[in-house]
Amino acid sequence: MGLANMTPIYKKGQKEDPGKYRPGSLTSLLGKLMEQITLNAITWHVQDNQVIRPSQHGFMKGRSCLTNLISFYDKVIHLVDEGKAVDVVYSDFSKAFDTVSHSILLEKLAAHGLDGHTLRWVKNWLDGWAQRVVVNGVKSSRWLITSAGASFV
Protein backbone atom coordinates (compact mmCIF):
# COMPACT_ATOMS: atom_id res chain seq x y z
CA MET A 1 0.00 0.00 0.00
CA GLY A 2 1.31 3.42 -0.92
CA LEU A 3 0.64 6.69 0.81
CA ALA A 4 0.56 10.06 -0.90
CA ASN A 5 0.82 13.17 1.23
CA MET A 6 -1.21 15.82 -0.58
CA THR A 7 -0.10 19.39 0.06
CA PRO A 8 -2.06 22.40 -1.24
CA ILE A 9 0.16 24.49 -3.53
CA TYR A 10 -0.85 28.13 -4.05
CA LYS A 11 -1.34 29.20 -7.68
CA LYS A 12 -2.41 32.86 -7.71
CA GLY A 13 -5.28 35.07 -6.64
CA GLN A 14 -6.85 35.33 -3.20
CA LYS A 15 -5.06 33.02 -0.77
CA GLU A 16 -8.31 32.61 1.20
CA ASP A 17 -9.99 30.95 -1.83
CA PRO A 18 -9.45 27.15 -1.77
CA GLY A 19 -9.92 27.14 -5.56
CA LYS A 20 -6.62 29.05 -5.90
CA TYR A 21 -4.63 26.01 -4.78
CA ARG A 22 -3.68 22.86 -6.63
CA PRO A 23 -2.84 19.59 -4.92
CA GLY A 24 0.76 18.44 -4.87
CA SER A 25 1.57 14.80 -4.19
CA LEU A 26 4.64 13.91 -2.15
CA THR A 27 5.63 10.28 -2.72
CA SER A 28 8.85 8.33 -2.46
CA LEU A 29 11.75 8.65 -4.89
CA LEU A 30 11.47 4.93 -5.73
CA GLY A 31 7.76 5.42 -6.41
CA LYS A 32 8.47 8.32 -8.75
CA LEU A 33 11.11 6.23 -10.57
CA MET A 34 8.71 3.32 -11.09
CA GLU A 35 6.03 5.77 -12.19
CA GLN A 36 8.40 7.16 -14.85
CA ILE A 37 9.37 3.66 -16.08
CA THR A 38 5.69 2.72 -16.43
CA LEU A 39 4.88 6.00 -18.15
CA ASN A 40 7.69 5.36 -20.65
CA ALA A 41 6.39 1.83 -21.36
CA ILE A 42 2.87 3.14 -21.98
CA THR A 43 4.15 6.06 -24.07
CA TRP A 44 6.22 3.74 -26.29
CA HIS A 45 3.21 1.45 -26.76
CA VAL A 46 0.93 4.36 -27.64
CA GLN A 47 3.44 5.78 -30.15
CA ASP A 48 4.41 2.43 -31.71
CA ASN A 49 0.77 1.42 -32.19
CA GLN A 50 -0.46 4.88 -33.20
CA VAL A 51 -3.14 4.81 -30.49
CA ILE A 52 -3.31 8.60 -30.27
CA ARG A 53 -4.17 10.65 -33.33
CA PRO A 54 -1.67 13.21 -34.65
CA SER A 55 -4.25 15.92 -33.91
CA GLN A 56 -3.85 15.29 -30.15
CA HIS A 57 -1.78 18.08 -28.61
CA GLY A 58 -2.59 18.00 -24.89
CA PHE A 59 -0.30 15.95 -22.64
CA MET A 60 1.97 15.08 -25.58
CA LYS A 61 5.71 15.71 -25.47
CA GLY A 62 6.69 18.46 -27.89
CA ARG A 63 3.10 19.63 -28.30
CA SER A 64 1.22 22.39 -26.54
CA CYS A 65 -1.66 24.85 -26.76
CA LEU A 66 0.50 26.82 -29.20
CA THR A 67 1.08 23.85 -31.54
CA ASN A 68 -2.66 23.14 -31.39
CA LEU A 69 -3.49 26.73 -32.36
CA ILE A 70 -0.95 26.73 -35.20
CA SER A 71 -2.37 23.47 -36.59
CA PHE A 72 -5.91 24.80 -36.26
CA TYR A 73 -4.97 28.10 -37.91
CA ASP A 74 -3.35 26.28 -40.85
CA LYS A 75 -6.49 24.19 -41.41
CA VAL A 76 -8.80 27.23 -41.25
CA ILE A 77 -6.61 29.24 -43.65
CA HIS A 78 -6.54 26.29 -46.09
CA LEU A 79 -10.35 26.03 -46.06
CA VAL A 80 -10.82 29.80 -46.42
CA ASP A 81 -8.35 29.83 -49.35
CA GLU A 82 -10.56 27.20 -51.00
CA GLY A 83 -13.56 29.50 -50.55
CA LYS A 84 -15.24 27.30 -47.95
CA ALA A 85 -17.14 28.59 -44.92
CA VAL A 86 -15.67 27.82 -41.52
CA ASP A 87 -17.66 27.71 -38.28
CA VAL A 88 -15.66 27.55 -35.06
CA VAL A 89 -16.73 26.54 -31.57
CA TYR A 90 -14.10 26.32 -28.83
CA SER A 91 -14.94 24.71 -25.50
CA ASP A 92 -12.90 24.64 -22.32
CA PHE A 93 -12.58 21.09 -21.01
CA SER A 94 -9.84 21.98 -18.54
CA LYS A 95 -11.53 20.15 -15.66
CA ALA A 96 -12.98 17.30 -17.73
CA PHE A 97 -10.16 14.87 -16.99
CA ASP A 98 -9.18 15.84 -13.46
CA THR A 99 -10.04 12.35 -12.25
CA VAL A 100 -10.06 9.00 -13.99
CA SER A 101 -11.63 5.82 -12.63
CA HIS A 102 -8.93 3.18 -12.11
CA SER A 103 -11.14 0.39 -13.50
CA ILE A 104 -12.02 2.37 -16.64
CA LEU A 105 -8.37 3.33 -17.16
CA LEU A 106 -7.31 -0.33 -16.95
CA GLU A 107 -10.09 -1.38 -19.35
CA LYS A 108 -9.00 1.26 -21.89
CA LEU A 109 -5.32 0.30 -21.62
CA ALA A 110 -6.22 -3.37 -22.18
CA ALA A 111 -8.51 -2.51 -25.11
CA HIS A 112 -5.61 -0.68 -26.76
CA GLY A 113 -3.38 -3.74 -26.48
CA LEU A 114 -1.07 -2.82 -23.61
CA ASP A 115 0.94 -5.94 -22.74
CA GLY A 116 -0.21 -8.02 -19.75
CA HIS A 117 2.95 -7.43 -17.71
CA THR A 118 2.66 -3.64 -17.85
CA LEU A 119 -1.11 -3.81 -17.35
CA ARG A 120 -0.67 -5.92 -14.18
CA TRP A 121 1.99 -3.53 -12.92
CA VAL A 122 -0.31 -0.54 -13.45
CA LYS A 123 -3.17 -2.37 -11.68
CA ASN A 124 -0.92 -3.28 -8.73
CA TRP A 125 0.40 0.27 -8.61
CA LEU A 126 -3.10 1.78 -8.51
CA ASP A 127 -4.56 -0.72 -6.01
CA GLY A 128 -4.28 0.08 -2.34
CA TRP A 129 -3.11 3.68 -2.53
CA ALA A 130 -4.20 6.00 0.23
CA GLN A 131 -3.81 9.72 0.55
CA ARG A 132 -4.01 12.35 3.22
CA VAL A 133 -3.75 16.11 3.28
CA VAL A 134 -0.81 17.71 5.08
CA VAL A 135 -0.90 21.43 5.94
CA ASN A 136 1.76 23.01 8.15
CA GLY A 137 2.69 19.58 9.50
CA VAL A 138 -0.90 18.71 10.47
CA LYS A 139 -2.05 15.46 8.82
CA SER A 140 -5.62 14.49 7.98
CA SER A 141 -6.88 10.93 8.25
CA ARG A 142 -6.10 8.63 5.30
CA TRP A 143 -8.58 7.61 2.62
CA LEU A 144 -8.31 5.13 -0.25
CA ILE A 145 -7.86 6.42 -3.78
CA THR A 146 -10.23 4.88 -6.36
CA SER A 147 -9.63 7.39 -9.13
CA ALA A 148 -6.52 9.23 -10.19
CA GLY A 149 -6.11 12.86 -11.09
CA ALA A 150 -3.96 13.82 -14.03
CA SER A 151 -1.12 14.95 -11.81
CA PHE A 152 -1.32 12.40 -9.00
CA VAL A 153 -0.36 8.81 -8.26
PyMOL commands that set and color helices and strands:
alter all, ss='L'
color gray80, all
select helices_A, chain A and resi 18-20+29-48+65-81+102-111+116-126
alter helices_A, ss='H'
color red, helices_A
select strands_A, chain A and resi 3-10+21-26+99-101+130-135+138-139+143-144+147-149
alter strands_A, ss='S'
color yellow, strands_A
deselect
rebuild
show_as cartoon
